[in-house]
Amino acid sequence: MPFDGRPARAPAPRRGRCLAALAATIAALSSPFAAVAGHGAAANPSVCTDPEAPAALRCALAPTPAFDGQGRLWVVWALGGHVYVSRSNDRGETFAAPVPVNRVPEHVAADGENRAKIGFGAGRIYVSWTRRLAKRYSGDVRFAYSADGGASFSEPITVNDNREITSHRFEAMGVAGERVYLAWLDKRDRTRTERGGGSYAGAALYYKVSENGGASFHPDAKIADHTCECCRVAMAMDGRGLPVIFWRHVFEPNVRDHAQVTFRGPRRPGTRVRVSHDDWRVDACPHHGPAISIADGIQHLVWFNNAPERHGLFYARSTDGGNSFSATASFGEYARGAAHPDVLGMGRRAYRLWKELDGQRSVLRVQISADAGTAWGPARTLARAEGESDHPLLVGNGAGVFAAWHRRGQPYRLLPIEAGDVLDEGN
């Protein structure tokens, strides 16, 4: 949709629903359809409408990339009730035939905020996703692993111990060897409180850990009450192999800012720390979660807020293991609908990636820091696209750093960030 250049104004929203004004502003930036938008060619999702056609990565919903320890690219994605993985040995130029993770079809959540995840450790490949249930806004966290290099996967399990038909969704996954962490937004406490006639703001953040490569998990454990109920959870593993979890929280009286927890031991979450003080007071969920990356002991964090005074995209960093954070710095152009940021640290270099609108087109923008986020170079245009596109994602290995920006119906590929593949501003 065209963007008129004016900042979005949030109406009086309904509880638990996406903000109408925010959705109108960034509709062209958010979609369950996804694929590379490198040179402005229009996507062709009509090629993906044949239910009898073999599963194809170009038709993927919400594909998520990751490099394994051998430098191979893996993509996990959803289509037709299945979660698939595909592997590439040449950084996305070609892919092996997709392998289904779940043999029995199910209702797989597949959009920018709620997408399948993939991780690697102890010779195994781990996959997580959310299964939608019959009741609106309900779901379960699902998990499977491969012990044979992705040729086959274990029978999927439901991770959350609580089996009420309520929300266990928006999971994040982190892996360190045989330890597999899953964290998600959970409404079991809200359901119980409301059943007793009380009120409960938002959802809760729960986690679970396996210490034997996914063969079994410890019981569910709660990290925090009163999280925003439908913004994705972000997780990164620190140098000790412990998770750092970052999410949008509901602070009193109803402020949707961001919080973080750094684990102090394998099963010992630290104290919740407030990261942002943007003061977005709204009784609704923006469907706009944050991102985190850790490199050289530095936590890099990015997020979106739409408060009257402080709105747009923001960045902060922590150099002391999440005990304190730098002053927040804004980036991107709010008037152009800057949205859905991602961040990646690679040694002393750091990368910020996000989307903006340019009339009818979406624009992929990137910034690079050479000093671990202390200072940032100018924003550059990496790609433009007509029509709908997925949230952009950053991925890197020893060969470089890449942007993944999928548009359904287009071939899936990575865009190299530091190889000169940047469009001139006049294009």
Backbone torsions as a table, in degrees:
resi	resn	phi	psi	omega
1	MET	NA	150.3	178.3
2	PRO	-69.9	151.1	178.7
3	PHE	-115.1	131.7	-171.1
4	ASP	-90.9	3.8	176.1
5	GLY	86.9	-4.8	-179.6
6	ARG	-94.4	144.1	177.6
7	PRO	-60.3	147.4	177.7
8	ALA	-71.1	144.8	174.4
9	ARG	-120.5	125.9	-177.9
10	ALA	-78.6	129.8	175.1
11	PRO	-77.9	-176.4	172.8
12	ALA	-73.7	99.3	-171.1
13	PRO	-82.0	162.1	175.2
14	ARG	-89.7	144.0	-176.5
15	ARG	-56.4	133.9	173.4
16	GLY	78.4	5.6	-179.7
17	ARG	-117.4	157.0	180.0
18	CYS	-66.8	144.0	-180.0
19	LEU	-64.8	127.6	-176.3
20	ALA	-64.5	-45.0	-178.2
21	ALA	-67.7	-40.7	178.0
22	LEU	-63.5	-41.7	179.1
23	ALA	-63.1	-38.9	179.8
24	ALA	-65.3	-37.4	-178.5
25	THR	-67.8	-40.8	-171.9
26	ILE	-111.6	18.3	-178.3
27	ALA	-56.9	-39.1	-179.0
28	ALA	-73.3	-12.0	179.7
29	LEU	-97.1	-6.6	-174.8
30	SER	-129.1	133.6	178.7
31	SER	-167.5	149.2	171.0
32	PRO	-74.2	-10.8	178.6
33	PHE	-91.3	143.7	-173.0
34	ALA	-150.4	143.3	168.1
35	ALA	175.7	165.8	-169.8
36	VAL	-59.9	136.7	-175.7
37	ALA	-120.4	40.5	-167.1
38	GLY	-60.0	-48.0	-168.4
39	HIS	-129.1	30.4	172.3
40	GLY	82.1	0.3	178.4
41	ALA	-68.1	138.4	-178.2
42	ALA	-71.9	140.5	175.5
43	ALA	-70.2	158.3	-179.0
44	ASN	-131.2	73.8	-178.3
45	PRO	-65.0	-13.1	-179.9
46	SER	-63.5	-23.9	178.4
47	VAL	-70.9	-8.4	-175.9
48	CYS	-107.6	17.1	-174.2
49	THR	-96.1	-6.5	-178.7
50	ASP	-81.7	110.2	-177.3
51	PRO	-68.1	-16.5	-179.6
52	GLU	-91.2	-8.6	-177.8
53	ALA	-71.0	148.3	176.8
54	PRO	-61.4	152.4	177.6
55	ALA	-60.1	131.2	-178.5
56	ALA	-133.4	136.7	-177.9
57	LEU	-61.0	-32.6	179.8
58	ARG	-63.3	-21.6	179.3
59	CYS	-97.4	8.0	-174.3
60	ALA	-62.5	147.9	169.0
61	LEU	-102.1	125.6	175.1
62	ALA	50.8	58.6	177.8
63	PRO	-71.9	140.7	-179.2
64	THR	-123.4	123.0	-177.6
65	PRO	-96.3	156.4	171.7
66	ALA	-160.8	145.1	173.5
67	PHE	-94.7	139.6	174.5
68	ASP	-88.2	-178.1	-176.6
69	GLY	-67.7	-13.9	177.7
70	GLN	-97.6	6.7	178.6
71	GLY	82.6	9.5	178.4
72	ARG	-86.1	142.1	178.8
73	LEU	-88.9	131.1	173.4
74	TRP	-119.9	143.5	175.6
75	VAL	-128.2	129.7	175.1
76	VAL	-110.8	138.1	-172.7
77	TRP	-157.4	169.5	-177.4
78	ALA	-120.8	147.7	175.5
79	LEU	-168.7	130.4	172.2
80	GLY	59.3	34.9	178.4
81	GLY	84.9	4.3	179.6
82	HIS	-120.7	152.9	166.1
83	VAL	-101.2	132.2	-179.1
84	TYR	-121.3	154.4	167.4
85	VAL	-123.2	142.9	175.6
86	SER	-130.9	145.5	-178.0
87	ARG	-120.1	142.4	176.2
88	SER	-129.0	133.6	176.5
89	ASN	-96.4	-0.5	-177.3
90	ASP	-129.8	39.3	175.4
91	ARG	56.1	38.9	171.3
92	GLY	96.0	1.5	176.8
93	GLU	-68.7	-40.4	175.6
94	THR	-137.7	155.6	-179.2
95	PHE	-131.2	145.8	171.6
96	ALA	-70.8	164.3	179.1
97	ALA	-58.8	138.7	-178.9
98	PRO	-65.9	146.9	178.9
99	VAL	-115.0	125.9	177.9
100	PRO	-73.3	137.0	178.0
101	VAL	-85.7	-44.1	178.1
102	ASN	-105.9	121.6	-179.0
103	ARG	-71.8	-36.9	-179.2
104	VAL	-93.4	124.9	-178.3
105	PRO	-61.8	148.7	175.3
106	GLU	-149.5	170.7	-178.9
107	HIS	-81.8	97.7	-175.9
108	VAL	-91.1	127.7	173.6
109	ALA	-70.2	129.2	-175.2
110	ALA	-148.9	84.1	174.3
111	ASP	-147.7	179.6	-173.6
112	GLY	-58.1	-36.8	-177.4
113	GLU	-88.0	-21.3	-170.9
114	ASN	-136.2	82.9	-171.4
115	ARG	-125.4	160.9	177.5
116	ALA	-66.7	153.3	179.9
117	LYS	-123.7	156.9	177.7
118	ILE	-139.7	141.3	179.0
119	GLY	-147.4	169.6	-173.0
120	PHE	-138.1	142.6	176.1
121	GLY	177.8	145.0	176.8
122	ALA	53.4	37.3	177.6
123	GLY	75.3	10.7	-179.1
124	ARG	-119.3	159.6	174.8
125	ILE	-113.9	127.5	-176.3
126	TYR	-113.2	138.3	-179.7
127	VAL	-132.9	135.8	174.6
128	SER	-131.0	155.7	176.8
129	TRP	-162.5	174.8	176.4
130	THR	-111.0	131.0	174.0
131	ARG	-98.4	125.6	176.9
132	ARG	-74.2	142.5	175.8
133	LEU	-106.4	175.8	-172.6
134	ALA	-65.6	-36.4	-179.3
135	LYS	-76.6	140.2	-179.2
136	ARG	-60.1	140.7	179.8
137	TYR	64.1	23.4	177.8
138	SER	-114.9	157.4	179.5
139	GLY	-179.1	169.7	176.6
140	ASP	-127.2	150.2	175.4
141	VAL	-86.3	130.9	-176.7
142	ARG	-117.3	155.5	-174.7
143	PHE	-153.2	143.0	172.9
144	ALA	-151.6	162.2	178.1
145	TYR	-140.6	159.1	175.7
146	SER	-118.1	131.9	176.5
147	ALA	-108.1	7.4	-178.2
148	ASP	-127.3	37.1	175.1
149	GLY	73.1	22.0	177.7
150	GLY	91.2	6.9	177.6
151	ALA	-72.6	-31.3	178.3
152	SER	-153.3	165.7	-177.2
153	PHE	-131.3	152.9	176.2
154	SER	-63.6	161.7	175.4
155	GLU	-62.6	126.9	-178.3
156	PRO	-60.2	145.4	175.9
157	ILE	-119.6	155.7	169.6
158	THR	-87.1	123.8	-171.9
159	VAL	-78.0	-47.6	-174.9
160	ASN	-67.0	131.4	178.2
161	ASP	-67.6	-37.4	179.4
162	ASN	-70.4	125.3	-175.7
163	ARG	-113.4	18.9	173.6
164	GLU	-62.8	153.6	176.0
165	ILE	-81.4	77.8	178.8
166	THR	-141.7	-168.6	-172.9
167	SER	-89.3	116.7	164.4
168	HIS	-128.1	90.6	-167.0
169	ARG	-144.0	179.8	175.8
170	PHE	57.1	51.0	-175.9
171	GLU	-76.5	153.6	170.2
172	ALA	-125.3	152.4	-178.1
173	MET	-132.2	141.9	173.7
174	GLY	-136.9	145.3	-174.3
175	VAL	-132.3	136.5	171.4
176	ALA	-140.9	96.2	-177.2
177	GLY	65.1	-122.4	179.1
178	GLU	-86.9	-5.8	178.2
179	ARG	-87.6	125.0	179.0
180	VAL	-121.6	122.0	179.5
181	TYR	-107.6	138.4	172.0
182	LEU	-129.8	133.9	175.8
183	ALA	-130.8	146.0	-175.6
184	TRP	-154.6	166.6	175.4
185	LEU	-90.4	133.2	-167.1
186	ASP	-137.7	131.7	-177.7
187	LYS	-108.0	18.0	-179.5
188	ARG	-61.4	-39.1	-178.9
189	ASP	-70.9	-38.1	176.5
190	ARG	-64.9	-43.3	179.6
191	THR	-60.1	-45.3	179.9
192	ARG	-64.9	-42.2	-179.1
193	THR	-65.0	-44.9	-179.1
194	GLU	-69.2	-31.0	176.5
195	ARG	-64.4	-29.7	177.5
196	GLY	-89.0	6.7	177.2
197	GLY	91.5	4.1	-180.0
198	GLY	-94.9	-174.8	177.9
199	SER	-126.1	152.3	-175.9
200	TYR	-148.6	122.3	-178.3
201	ALA	-80.6	127.9	173.5
202	GLY	68.9	-143.2	-179.6
203	ALA	-126.6	-164.9	175.1
204	ALA	-125.6	159.2	176.6
205	LEU	-103.9	118.2	177.1
206	TYR	-114.1	159.0	174.1
207	TYR	-143.1	167.9	-180.0
208	LYS	-150.8	148.7	-179.8
209	VAL	-136.5	139.6	169.2
210	SER	-107.1	138.4	178.0
211	GLU	-115.0	15.0	178.7
212	ASN	-136.4	41.7	174.4
213	GLY	68.9	29.3	176.1
214	GLY	88.4	1.4	179.8
215	ALA	-67.8	-33.5	175.8
216	SER	-153.6	162.3	-178.5
217	PHE	-128.7	149.1	169.2
218	HIS	-68.8	162.8	-179.8
219	PRO	-62.2	159.0	174.5
220	ASP	-54.5	144.2	175.0
221	ALA	-138.9	140.8	-178.1
222	LYS	-91.5	136.5	175.7
223	ILE	-97.7	-43.7	-174.7
224	ALA	-155.6	145.6	167.9
225	ASP	-88.0	158.7	167.8
226	HIS	66.8	55.9	169.7
227	THR	-91.8	158.5	169.0
228	CYS	-62.5	139.7	-164.7
229	GLU	-88.5	-9.0	-175.3
230	CYS	-147.7	30.7	170.0
231	CYS	-109.2	134.9	-173.7
232	ARG	-57.0	147.8	174.2
233	VAL	-89.3	140.5	177.8
234	ALA	-112.6	142.4	178.9
235	MET	-141.7	141.1	172.2
236	ALA	-140.0	152.9	179.6
237	MET	-98.4	134.7	-179.0
238	ASP	-88.4	-176.0	-175.5
239	GLY	-66.3	-15.8	177.2
240	ARG	-90.0	-0.5	-175.7
241	GLY	77.3	27.0	179.8
242	LEU	-116.3	149.0	-175.0
243	PRO	-80.6	148.2	167.8
244	VAL	-120.0	124.5	-174.3
245	ILE	-115.4	136.5	-172.6
246	PHE	-132.6	130.4	-175.8
247	TRP	-154.0	165.7	173.1
248	ARG	-85.1	127.1	-173.9
249	HIS	-113.7	156.5	174.9
250	VAL	-102.8	100.3	176.5
251	PHE	-89.0	154.4	176.9
252	GLU	-64.0	143.7	-1.7
253	PRO	-81.3	-29.5	172.6
254	ASN	-169.4	58.4	-175.1
255	VAL	-101.7	124.7	-177.1
256	ARG	-96.7	77.7	175.7
257	ASP	-108.5	-169.5	-170.9
258	HIS	-116.2	145.7	-179.7
259	ALA	-132.8	162.3	-176.8
260	GLN	-144.3	147.7	173.4
261	VAL	-131.2	128.7	172.9
262	THR	-105.5	126.0	180.0
263	PHE	-70.1	140.3	178.3
264	ARG	-100.3	-9.9	176.5
265	GLY	-160.7	171.2	-176.1
266	PRO	-55.3	-31.5	178.9
267	ARG	-130.9	37.9	-176.0
268	ARG	-136.0	86.3	176.3
269	PRO	-62.8	142.9	176.7
270	GLY	-79.4	-169.3	179.6
271	THR	-76.9	140.7	176.1
272	ARG	-64.6	132.5	179.3
273	VAL	-119.9	132.4	176.3
274	ARG	-80.2	128.0	-177.2
275	VAL	-98.4	-45.5	-176.4
276	SER	-110.6	150.0	178.2
277	HIS	-131.5	50.0	-177.5
278	ASP	-81.5	-19.8	173.5
279	ASP	65.9	48.2	175.4
280	TRP	-84.4	103.4	-177.5
281	ARG	-98.5	105.4	-176.7
282	VAL	-155.5	138.3	-179.8
283	ASP	-97.2	65.4	-179.0
284	ALA	-167.4	169.9	178.9
285	CYS	-111.1	128.2	-175.1
286	PRO	-79.5	-8.8	-173.7
287	HIS	52.8	50.5	-172.2
288	HIS	-151.5	79.6	-173.7
289	GLY	-83.4	169.1	-176.5
290	PRO	-91.1	-175.5	176.6
291	ALA	-143.2	153.6	-179.7
292	ILE	-144.0	147.3	173.7
293	SER	-145.6	148.3	-179.1
294	ILE	-127.6	130.4	177.1
295	ALA	-149.9	137.7	-179.9
296	ASP	51.8	36.8	178.0
297	GLY	77.6	4.1	-178.3
298	ILE	-107.2	129.0	175.5
299	GLN	-89.8	126.2	175.9
300	HIS	-110.0	129.7	-175.8
301	LEU	-133.9	138.7	176.3
302	VAL	-134.8	153.2	-179.6
303	TRP	-162.8	172.2	176.1
304	PHE	-119.4	141.1	169.7
305	ASN	-141.6	158.5	-176.6
306	ASN	-131.1	37.7	179.0
307	ALA	-70.8	157.6	-177.9
308	PRO	-58.5	-40.5	-176.5
309	GLU	-95.0	-39.8	-178.2
310	ARG	-118.5	104.4	-177.1
311	HIS	-140.2	153.5	-179.0
312	GLY	115.7	-152.0	-179.4
313	LEU	-98.9	143.9	-177.1
314	PHE	-136.7	154.6	178.7
315	TYR	-133.0	142.8	170.8
316	ALA	-146.3	163.2	179.4
317	ARG	-140.0	155.7	174.9
318	SER	-129.0	132.6	179.2
319	THR	-109.2	3.3	-177.3
320	ASP	-124.7	35.6	175.9
321	GLY	71.6	28.5	176.1
322	GLY	84.8	11.0	175.8
323	ASN	-76.9	-32.9	177.8
324	SER	-146.6	164.2	-175.0
325	PHE	-134.5	151.9	176.5
326	SER	-65.6	167.4	169.3
327	ALA	-61.4	143.6	-179.9
328	THR	-76.6	145.9	179.2
329	ALA	-126.1	134.5	179.5
330	SER	-84.5	154.5	174.8
331	PHE	-151.2	167.3	-175.7
332	GLY	77.1	170.2	-179.4
333	GLU	-107.1	107.6	-179.4
334	TYR	-60.0	-38.3	-178.6
335	ALA	-66.1	-17.2	176.8
336	ARG	-104.8	20.5	173.8
337	GLY	70.2	32.1	179.5
338	ALA	-52.8	130.7	-170.3
339	ALA	-157.7	164.4	171.0
340	HIS	50.7	63.2	-179.1
341	PRO	-78.7	154.3	169.7
342	ASP	-131.0	160.4	-178.2
343	VAL	-142.8	147.2	179.0
344	LEU	-145.6	128.7	171.4
345	GLY	-102.8	133.9	177.5
346	MET	-135.7	96.7	-173.8
347	GLY	64.1	-130.0	179.1
348	ARG	-86.3	-4.6	178.6
349	ARG	-94.7	146.7	177.8
350	ALA	-136.8	151.6	-174.0
351	TYR	-133.7	137.7	173.0
352	ARG	-121.4	132.9	-176.7
353	LEU	-131.8	140.1	179.5
354	TRP	-160.7	175.1	179.0
355	LYS	-115.3	147.8	171.3
356	GLU	-134.7	174.7	176.6
357	LEU	-111.9	141.5	175.5
358	ASP	-133.1	84.0	-174.5
359	GLY	66.9	-119.4	180.0
360	GLN	-86.0	-5.8	-173.6
361	ARG	-106.1	149.9	168.0
362	SER	-91.4	144.3	-177.5
363	VAL	-124.0	130.8	178.1
364	LEU	-95.8	122.1	-175.4
365	ARG	-118.3	148.5	-177.5
366	VAL	-141.3	146.6	170.9
367	GLN	-132.1	149.5	-178.5
368	ILE	-127.0	138.3	172.6
369	SER	-114.4	135.1	178.6
370	ALA	-98.5	-1.0	-177.4
371	ASP	-129.4	43.2	174.0
372	ALA	61.1	34.9	172.5
373	GLY	92.3	4.1	177.5
374	THR	-70.4	-45.2	177.3
375	ALA	-133.1	153.7	-176.0
376	TRP	-127.1	142.9	174.5
377	GLY	-73.5	177.1	-179.1
378	PRO	-67.0	152.1	175.5
379	ALA	-70.0	136.7	179.9
380	ARG	-124.7	152.3	176.1
381	THR	-89.7	121.7	-179.0
382	LEU	-94.8	-33.1	-177.7
383	ALA	-164.8	160.6	173.8
384	ARG	-131.2	155.8	-177.6
385	ALA	-151.6	144.7	169.8
386	GLU	-90.6	146.8	172.6
387	GLY	78.5	-161.5	-173.2
388	GLU	-78.5	148.1	177.6
389	SER	-150.4	158.2	-179.0
390	ASP	-76.6	169.8	170.1
391	HIS	-63.0	139.5	177.7
392	PRO	-77.8	148.0	-178.7
393	LEU	-133.0	147.1	175.7
394	LEU	-102.3	142.1	177.5
395	VAL	-148.4	143.9	-177.9
396	GLY	-152.0	159.1	171.9
397	ASN	-150.8	-164.9	-178.6
398	GLY	-64.0	-17.6	-178.5
399	ALA	-86.6	-13.0	-179.7
400	GLY	149.3	-175.9	178.7
401	VAL	-118.9	139.0	-172.8
402	PHE	-135.6	153.7	170.9
403	ALA	-105.2	135.4	172.5
404	ALA	-108.8	121.3	-178.2
405	TRP	-141.3	100.1	-169.3
406	HIS	-98.9	140.2	170.7
407	ARG	-126.0	124.6	-172.8
408	ARG	-61.3	131.9	-177.6
409	GLY	99.1	-11.9	176.0
410	GLN	-102.3	150.9	175.3
411	PRO	-58.4	141.0	178.4
412	TYR	-80.5	131.9	174.9
413	ARG	-156.6	165.8	177.0
414	LEU	-99.2	147.4	176.3
415	LEU	-105.1	115.4	178.3
416	PRO	-67.5	134.6	-174.8
417	ILE	-89.3	-34.8	-174.8
418	GLU	-111.0	22.8	-179.8
419	ALA	-107.0	20.5	178.1
420	GLY	82.1	4.0	-178.4
421	ASP	-83.4	59.8	-179.3
422	VAL	-123.0	129.7	-176.7
423	LEU	-73.2	144.5	172.0
424	ASP	-65.0	142.0	-176.5
425	GLU	-61.1	-21.0	179.7
426	GLY	-81.6	-12.1	-177.0
427	ASN	-76.3	NA	NA
